Amino acid sequence: MGLMTSSQAISKHAKGGRANTAATKSIKRFTAYNVDIALSLPTTTDHVQRTIRENGVFYEQQMLAELSALLPESPCIVDVGADIGNYSLFFALIAGARTICFEADPQVFSTLEQNIALNDMATQVEPHEVSLGAEPASGTSEHVATLDTYLADQHVDLIRLAPSGTEADVLRGATAVLEHSQPMVAVQPASLEALAEIEALLRPFGYRKTRRYGDAPVFLFEKGLKASADQGSYTQQILESVKHSLPQTTGIYAGLSTTSGNEVALRASVMSLLPQVDGLFVYLAGYSEAPSFLNKFDKIKYTISEETPDFSEVGRFWGLGQVEDAVFVTCSDEIIYPTDFTARMVAELAQTKGMGMVCVEGTLLVQATGDAQSQPASSSFALERELIRRRCVHIPATTACAFHTKTVPVSFAECDPGIPADAQIATYAETHNISRYVIPRPAAWLQTLKTERRTAGKTDKGALRTIPPLSLASSEDRVPIIVLSLEKDDNIISALSALKPKVRDLALCIVCDAATDRLKTLVSQHQCKWEIHLLERKSPLSEFYQKLLEENAERTTYLEVRGRGLEPLTLDDGPKEWIDATFQKNEHS
């Protein structure tokens, strides 16, 4: 399954470089987003290389993280002026992208190739020693070409252009790519005149400048959606852009619930959502009459429930059953939603072919056998934090969750007002084998409002107690499993840090003496955020865990903690026999 311990990773990097002492001394090793990085930095006077050497991070790492959060799953990146590979390798190693990079300087290109080898990225980073321009050179040099020539009909999600003075010419040679792929374009122009030239060149393709990064600065151009009489409404354009990836879809609808006394925040949330949806369903809990502003908009439909002032957010589902063949987005009255909210949510949902659920915040459970369920523990992807790549979760938060009504064909009448909304949607998804994902996004993408009853961004511990045992390994995601034998609780942090899986999502079963609250807290705070199960040696394995390990035997790796490292667990008689010898027999088995 591609597991490496930290010592193995270091050994791999050491073998990747050239065998002379000078080359070894020029290699900088650091960790970014729990990934071990090695970069050859041979030029001491180069600003980019000096910054990496001194700070131990990728150059412009924050900008690269923010760009990565805008990318789809398994993206394709074009890096023009790749230099030593700082940008190409970040996108490949951290964002999981396939990167096609171009560098014309032979000496720099040699370092680029070395860095690709150092990080074992030959299958993901495709380097070309070539200059790019507006048109191929005729007869003078075979090393001058256009992006259209090189890429042909390949789909591209982002073109990154280094400052060179030829950015506009490179884009003139990429008109076919801009037309059929509509990639984002990140460029650092050399002057205001160059920026104006780039804007004029991209404008006919529907691009506009959307973001600015740093002091240099780097500008991001994206193709925008603009409503017009011949193109249809904003929501129709969103759905048109993903029509081949979703079931038949007639519209985008949102639902939220609110309680009396929260009218100011409710108005802010409603006004941020209205331009982005075809209809908005509002459940008014504890009201005697509706706030007057709700009656001003034809898109809004509301209902009043005077008897439930302490409503548990299940009212977000009130619109279900009233729309068919639609994308439905559950929302919170404590959040202001950005202008690209529904467009991003629908695009992410389309990557699941409409068969999954996507959310902005979500929870992975720390589950335990034995009698340790008294104190629920979890690891959350928080609302306000950036996320570079999509992650699987057990519980999607209904503060911002999208799904297709063909996949979740339920009505509000089927919901239980006594069970938290997040727990209900998670249970339904689990029983119907629906994958749940937290989407990539920049930090503070959604803005939470200060209210007296603030619930957005908070995990309901009571909801955790209502959830049955769950595992991503038994869902459509089929994530790999690691069984980790732990002798001392104090070794857990170093053991988790030593894990270097090449996958984002996995199910980690920690075999321990006792699933104490302290152990739960330690594992739930680990930054990598994996699904974690604490299996007590003294307790019998439940039917759920027996089935989990038996059905996924081929995708299960057994490890044990030795000192501060990890080693393969010795299984002389096989996994089943080790399990039988480790756990008590279930009296009912």
C-alpha positions in Angstrom: 0.0 0.0 0.0 3.1 2.2 -0.3 3.9 2.8 3.4 7.3 4.2 4.4 8.7 4.8 7.8 10.7 8.0 8.4 14.0 6.1 8.2 13.1 4.5 4.9 12.1 7.9 3.5 15.4 9.4 4.4 17.2 6.5 2.8 15.2 6.9 -0.3 16.1 10.6 -0.6 19.8 9.8 0.0 19.9 7.4 -2.9 18.1 9.8 -5.2 20.9 12.5 -5.3 24.3 12.4 -7.1 27.0 10.6 -5.2 29.5 13.4 -4.7 30.0 15.3 -1.5 29.3 18.8 -2.9 25.9 17.7 -4.3 25.0 16.1 -0.9 25.8 19.3 1.0 23.6 21.3 -1.3 20.5 19.2 -0.6 18.0 20.8 1.8 15.6 18.4 3.6 12.4 19.6 5.3 8.8 18.5 5.9 5.8 20.2 4.4 2.2 19.1 5.2 3.7 15.9 6.7 5.5 15.0 3.4 9.3 14.7 3.5 10.9 16.9 0.9 14.5 17.0 -0.5 15.7 19.8 -2.8 19.1 20.3 -4.4 20.0 24.0 -4.0 23.4 24.4 -5.7 23.4 28.2 -6.2 24.0 30.1 -3.0 23.3 33.5 -4.6 19.9 32.6 -6.0 17.0 34.2 -4.1 14.6 31.3 -4.4 17.2 28.7 -3.3 18.5 30.9 -0.5 14.9 31.4 0.9 14.2 27.6 0.9 17.6 26.9 2.5 17.1 29.4 5.3 13.4 28.9 6.1 13.0 25.1 5.4 9.8 25.6 3.4 8.8 25.8 -0.2 9.3 29.3 -1.8 6.0 31.1 -1.7 4.5 28.1 0.1 1.4 29.9 1.4 0.5 31.1 -2.1 1.0 27.6 -3.4 -1.3 26.2 -0.7 -4.0 28.7 -1.5 -3.7 27.9 -5.3 -3.9 24.2 -4.5 -7.1 24.6 -2.5 -8.7 25.8 -5.7 -7.8 22.8 -7.8 -10.0 19.8 -8.5 -9.1 16.2 -7.6 -6.1 14.8 -9.6 -5.4 18.1 -11.4 -3.0 18.7 -14.3 -0.6 21.7 -13.9 1.6 23.4 -16.5 4.6 25.2 -15.0 6.3 27.5 -17.4 9.7 28.6 -16.2 9.9 25.8 -13.7 13.4 26.7 -12.4 14.6 24.1 -9.9 11.1 22.6 -9.5 9.9 24.5 -6.4 6.4 25.0 -7.8 6.1 21.7 -9.8 7.1 19.6 -6.9 4.8 21.3 -4.5 1.9 20.7 -6.8 2.9 17.1 -7.3 3.9 16.1 -3.8 1.4 18.2 -1.8 -1.6 18.7 -4.2 -1.3 15.3 -5.9 -1.1 16.9 -9.3 0.4 15.7 -12.6 2.8 18.5 -13.5 4.1 19.3 -17.0 7.0 21.7 -16.6 9.2 23.7 -18.9 12.7 25.1 -18.2 15.0 26.4 -21.0 18.2 26.9 -19.0 20.3 23.7 -19.4 22.1 24.1 -16.0 18.9 24.9 -14.1 17.1 22.0 -16.0 19.7 19.6 -14.7 18.9 20.7 -11.1 15.2 20.3 -11.9 15.7 16.7 -13.0 17.8 16.0 -9.9 15.0 17.3 -7.7 12.4 15.2 -9.5 14.6 12.1 -8.9 15.3 13.1 -5.2 11.6 13.1 -4.5 10.7 10.0 -6.6 8.4 12.0 -8.8 9.3 10.8 -12.2 5.9 9.5 -12.9 4.1 12.7 -11.8 6.4 15.5 -13.0 7.2 15.6 -16.7 10.1 18.0 -17.5 10.8 19.6 -20.9 14.0 21.5 -21.7 12.4 23.9 -24.1 11.5 27.6 -24.6 7.9 28.5 -25.2 6.6 31.3 -27.3 3.7 32.6 -29.5 4.5 30.3 -32.3 7.0 27.5 -33.1 10.4 28.6 -34.4 11.0 27.8 -38.1 14.3 26.3 -38.9 16.4 28.1 -36.2 15.9 25.9 -33.1 13.9 22.8 -32.4 13.7 23.8 -28.7 11.2 26.7 -29.2 7.6 25.6 -29.3 4.1 26.6 -28.1 1.9 25.2 -25.3 -0.7 24.3 -27.9 1.9 22.1 -29.7 3.0 20.4 -26.6 -0.3 19.9 -24.9 -2.5 19.1 -27.9 -5.9 18.1 -26.4 -4.7 17.4 -22.8 -6.9 18.9 -20.2 -5.1 21.5 -18.0 -6.4 23.0 -14.7 -3.7 25.6 -14.0 -1.0 27.4 -16.0 1.7 29.0 -13.9 3.9 31.5 -15.6 7.2 32.6 -14.1 8.3 36.2 -14.7 10.3 36.2 -17.9 9.0 39.1 -20.0 7.5 36.5 -22.5 4.4 35.7 -20.5 2.0 37.2 -23.1 3.8 35.4 -26.0 3.4 32.1 -24.1 -0.3 32.7 -23.7 -0.6 33.6 -27.4 0.8 30.2 -28.1 -1.8 28.6 -25.8 -5.1 29.8 -27.3 -6.4 26.3 -28.0 -5.6 25.2 -24.4 -7.4 28.3 -23.0 -10.4 27.6 -25.2 -10.9 23.9 -24.5 -9.5 23.6 -20.9 -10.3 27.0 -19.5 -7.5 26.6 -16.9 -6.7 29.1 -14.2 -3.7 31.2 -15.0 -1.3 32.4 -12.3 1.2 34.9 -13.6 3.7 37.4 -12.1 4.0 40.2 -14.7 7.2 42.2 -15.1 5.4 45.5 -15.2 2.0 47.3 -15.2 2.2 47.4 -19.0 2.8 43.6 -19.1 -0.2 43.1 -16.8 -2.4 45.2 -19.0 -1.2 43.2 -22.1 -2.0 39.9 -20.3 -5.4 41.1 -19.3 -6.3 42.3 -22.8 -5.1 38.9 -24.2 -7.2 36.8 -21.7 -10.4 39.0 -21.7 -11.8 37.6 -25.0 -11.6 34.1 -23.5 -13.9 35.3 -20.6 -11.1 35.6 -18.0 -10.9 38.1 -15.2 -8.4 38.9 -12.5 -9.7 37.3 -9.3 -6.9 37.1 -6.7 -3.6 38.7 -5.9 -0.8 37.1 -3.9 2.2 38.6 -2.2 4.1 41.8 -2.9 5.7 40.8 -6.2 2.7 40.3 -7.0 1.3 37.1 -8.6 -2.2 37.5 -10.2 -4.7 34.7 -10.7 -7.0 34.8 -13.7 -10.1 32.7 -13.8 -12.9 32.3 -16.4 -16.0 33.8 -14.7 -19.7 33.0 -14.9 -21.8 36.0 -15.9 -25.5 36.0 -16.3 -26.9 37.2 -19.7 -30.0 36.8 -21.7 -28.5 34.3 -24.1 -26.5 32.3 -21.5 -29.2 31.8 -18.9 -29.1 32.4 -15.2 -26.1 32.1 -13.0 -27.2 28.7 -11.6 -28.0 27.5 -15.1 -24.4 28.3 -16.2 -23.1 26.5 -13.1 -25.1 23.4 -14.0 -24.3 23.6 -17.7 -20.6 23.5 -16.8 -21.0 20.1 -15.1 -23.9 18.6 -17.0 -22.0 15.6 -18.1 -20.9 14.8 -14.5 -24.2 15.0 -12.6 -27.6 13.2 -12.9 -30.4 15.2 -14.5 -30.5 18.4 -12.5 -33.1 21.1 -12.7 -31.7 23.6 -10.1 -29.7 24.5 -7.0 -31.6 24.9 -3.7 -30.5 25.7 -0.2 -32.0 25.0 3.2 -31.3 26.6 6.6 -33.0 26.8 10.0 -32.9 29.6 12.5 -34.2 30.4 16.0 -35.9 33.5 17.2 -33.6 36.4 18.2 -31.1 35.7 15.4 -32.6 37.9 12.7 -29.5 40.0 12.0 -27.3 37.0 11.3 -30.1 35.3 9.4 -30.5 38.3 7.1 -26.7 38.3 6.3 -26.7 34.6 5.6 -29.8 34.8 3.4 -28.5 37.7 1.3 -25.2 35.9 0.7 -27.0 32.8 -0.6 -29.9 34.2 -2.7 -27.9 35.2 -5.8 -26.4 31.7 -5.9 -29.5 29.5 -5.7 -32.8 28.9 -7.5 -34.7 28.6 -4.2 -34.1 29.0 -0.4 -36.0 27.1 2.2 -36.0 28.6 5.7 -37.3 26.8 8.8 -38.2 29.4 11.5 -38.0 27.6 14.9 -39.7 29.4 17.9 -41.2 32.2 15.8 -44.7 33.5 16.0 -44.3 35.4 12.7 -41.7 35.6 10.0 -39.1 38.4 9.7 -40.5 40.9 7.2 -37.6 40.8 4.8 -38.2 37.1 3.9 -41.5 38.2 2.2 -39.6 40.4 -0.3 -38.1 37.6 -2.3 -39.9 35.1 -4.5 -37.0 32.6 -4.1 -37.6 32.2 -0.4 -40.1 29.7 1.0 -40.4 29.5 4.8 -42.3 27.7 7.5 -42.9 28.6 11.1 -42.7 26.2 14.1 -43.7 27.9 17.3 -43.2 24.8 19.4 -39.5 24.2 18.9 -37.4 27.2 20.1 -34.4 24.8 20.9 -34.6 23.2 17.5 -31.6 20.9 16.7 -30.9 22.2 13.1 -32.9 19.4 11.5 -34.9 22.2 9.9 -32.1 22.5 7.4 -33.7 19.5 5.7 -37.2 21.1 5.5 -36.9 21.7 1.7 -36.1 18.0 1.0 -39.1 16.4 -0.6 -40.2 19.7 -2.1 -37.7 19.6 -5.0 -36.7 16.8 -7.3 -33.6 16.3 -9.5 -31.8 19.1 -7.8 -28.6 19.9 -5.9 -29.5 20.6 -2.3 -27.2 22.5 0.0 -27.7 22.7 3.7 -26.6 25.9 5.3 -26.3 27.8 8.6 -27.8 31.1 9.7 -24.4 31.9 11.3 -22.3 32.0 8.2 -21.8 34.5 5.3 -21.2 32.5 2.2 -18.7 33.7 -0.5 -19.9 34.5 -4.0 -18.3 31.3 -5.4 -19.9 29.1 -2.7 -22.5 27.1 -4.7 -20.3 27.0 -7.8 -17.5 25.4 -5.8 -19.8 23.0 -4.0 -21.5 21.9 -7.3 -18.1 21.5 -9.0 -16.9 19.3 -6.1 -20.1 17.3 -6.1 -19.7 16.7 -9.8 -16.4 15.1 -9.2 -18.3 12.4 -7.3 -20.7 12.1 -10.3 -23.4 13.3 -7.9 -23.1 10.1 -5.9 -21.4 11.5 -2.8 -21.8 14.3 -0.2 -19.4 17.2 -0.1 -19.0 19.6 2.9 -16.7 22.4 4.2 -16.3 21.0 7.7 -16.5 17.4 8.9 -15.4 14.9 11.5 -13.4 11.7 11.7 -14.3 9.6 14.8 -11.8 8.1 17.2 -13.7 4.9 17.9 -12.9 2.3 20.6 -13.8 -1.2 21.7 -14.6 -2.2 25.3 -16.2 0.2 27.8 -14.4 3.3 26.5 -17.3 4.9 24.7 -18.2 7.2 27.7 -16.0 10.1 26.4 -16.5 10.5 22.6 -13.4 11.7 20.7 -13.1 13.1 17.2 -10.7 14.8 14.8 -12.3 17.6 12.8 -11.5 19.5 9.6 -12.4 22.9 11.0 -14.5 25.4 9.1 -11.9 28.2 9.3 -8.8 26.2 8.3 -7.4 25.8 4.9 -7.5 22.4 3.2 -5.3 21.6 0.2 -6.8 18.3 -0.9 -10.2 16.6 -0.5 -10.5 14.3 2.5 -13.0 11.6 3.5 -14.9 12.0 6.7 -17.4 10.1 8.8 -19.7 13.0 9.7 -20.3 15.9 7.3 -21.3 19.1 9.0 -24.7 20.4 7.7 -23.5 24.0 8.1 -22.3 23.7 4.5 -23.1 20.3 2.9 -24.2 19.5 -0.7 -25.7 16.4 -2.2 -28.0 15.5 -5.1 -31.6 14.6 -4.3 -31.4 11.5 -6.5 -28.7 10.2 -4.1 -30.5 11.4 -1.0 -34.2 11.0 -2.0 -35.7 11.7 1.5 -38.3 14.1 2.8 -38.4 16.2 5.9 -41.1 14.0 7.3 -38.6 11.2 7.5 -36.2 13.2 9.7 -36.1 12.8 13.5 -36.1 16.2 15.3 -34.6 14.6 18.4 -31.4 13.5 16.6 -28.8 16.2 15.6 -28.8 16.9 11.8 -25.1 16.0 11.3 -25.7 12.6 13.0 -28.7 11.9 10.8 -27.0 12.7 7.5 -24.0 10.6 8.5 -26.1 7.6 9.5 -28.1 7.8 6.3 -24.9 8.1 4.2 -23.4 5.1 6.0 -26.4 2.9 5.6 -26.7 3.8 1.9 -23.0 3.6 1.2 -22.6 7.2 0.3 -19.1 8.7 0.5 -18.6 11.9 2.4 -15.8 14.4 1.6 -14.5 17.7 3.0 -13.6 19.9 0.0 -10.3 21.8 -0.5 -10.6 25.5 0.3 -8.5 28.5 1.4 -8.5 29.5 5.1 -11.6 31.5 6.2 -13.4 30.8 3.0 -16.7 30.9 4.9 -17.1 33.8 7.4 -18.8 32.8 10.7 -20.9 35.4 12.5 -20.8 36.1 16.2 -24.1 35.0 17.7 -25.2 34.0 21.2 -25.8 30.4 20.4 -22.8 29.9 18.1 -22.9 26.3 16.7 -21.1 26.7 13.4 -17.7 25.0 13.5 -18.4 23.1 16.7 -18.7 19.3 17.0 -21.8 18.1 18.8 -20.4 15.5 21.3 -23.9 14.2 21.8 -24.1 13.5 18.1 -21.1 11.3 18.3 -22.8 9.0 20.8 -25.6 8.3 18.4 -23.2 7.1 15.6 -22.7 3.3 15.2 -19.1 2.1 14.3 -18.0 3.4 11.0 -15.1 2.8 8.7 -14.0 4.3 5.4 -12.5 0.9 4.5 -16.0 -0.6 4.3 -17.4 2.2 2.1 -17.0 2.9 -1.6 -13.7 4.7 -0.8 -12.0 1.4 0.2 -9.2 3.0 2.1 -6.2 0.9 3.2 -6.0 -0.3 6.8 -3.0 -0.2 9.2 -3.0 -2.4 12.3 -0.5 -0.8 14.8 0.5 -2.8 17.9 1.2 -0.3 20.7 2.8 -1.3 24.0 3.1 2.1 25.7 0.7 5.1 25.3 3.6 7.5 25.5 5.0 6.2 22.2 1.9 7.0 20.2 2.9 10.5 19.1 6.3 9.4 17.7 4.6 6.3 16.2 2.0 8.4 14.3 4.8 10.8 13.2 6.8 7.9 11.8 3.9 6.8 9.6 4.5 8.1 6.0 1.6 6.7 3.9 1.4 7.7 0.3 -2.4 7.9 0.6 -4.4 10.7 2.2 -7.1 8.6 3.8 -6.6 5.4 5.8 -8.1 3.5 8.7 -5.6 3.1 11.6 -6.4 0.4 14.1 -4.3 0.9 17.2 -4.1 -2.2 19.4 -3.6 -1.0 23.0 -4.0 -2.3 26.6 -6.8 0.3 27.3 -8.5 2.9 25.3 -8.1 5.6 27.9 -9.4 9.2 27.5 -5.7 10.4 27.5 -4.9 8.1 24.6 -8.0 9.2 22.7 -7.0 12.8 23.2 -3.5 12.2 21.9 -4.5 10.5 18.7 -7.4 12.9 18.0 -5.0 15.8 18.1 -2.6 14.3 15.5 -2.3 16.7 12.6 -2.7 14.1 9.8 -6.3 13.3 10.8 -6.9 9.7 9.9 -9.7 7.4 10.8 -8.6 5.8 14.1 -9.9 2.8 16.0 -8.6 1.9 19.5 -8.8 -1.9 19.9 -8.3 -3.2 23.5 -6.4 -6.4 23.9 -8.5 -7.4 26.9 -11.7 -7.0 25.0 -13.3 -9.3 22.4 -13.5 -7.9 18.8 -17.0 -7.0 17.9 -18.6 -8.5 14.7 -18.0 -5.1 13.0 -14.2 -5.3 13.5 -13.9 -8.9 12.7 -15.7 -8.3 9.4 -13.6 -5.2 8.8 -10.3 -7.0 9.1 -11.4 -10.2 7.3 -12.9 -8.5 4.3 -10.0 -6.1 3.9 -7.1 -8.5 4.6 -5.4 -7.8 1.3 -5.3 -4.1 2.0 -4.1 -4.4 5.6 -0.6 -3.7 6.8 0.5 -4.9 10.3 3.1 -2.8 12.2 4.5 -2.5 15.7 6.2 0.3 17.6 9.9 -0.3 18.3 11.5 2.6 20.2 10.6 5.7 18.2 10.2 3.9 14.9 7.9 1.4 13.2 8.7 -2.1 12.0 6.6 -4.8 10.3 4.8 -7.0 12.8 5.9 -10.6 12.8 3.0 -12.8 11.8 4.4 -16.3 11.9 1.0 -18.0 11.6 -0.8 -15.4 9.6 -3.1 -12.3 10.5 -6.1 -14.4 11.6 -4.1 -16.4 14.0 -2.5 -13.2 15.4 -5.9 -11.6 15.9 -7.2 -14.7 17.6 -4.2 -14.8 20.0 -4.3 -11.0 20.7 -8.0 -10.5 21.5 -10.3 -12.2 23.9 -12.8 -14.6 22.4 -16.3 -13.2 22.1 -18.6 -15.4 24.2 -21.4 -15.0 21.6 -19.2 -15.9 18.6 
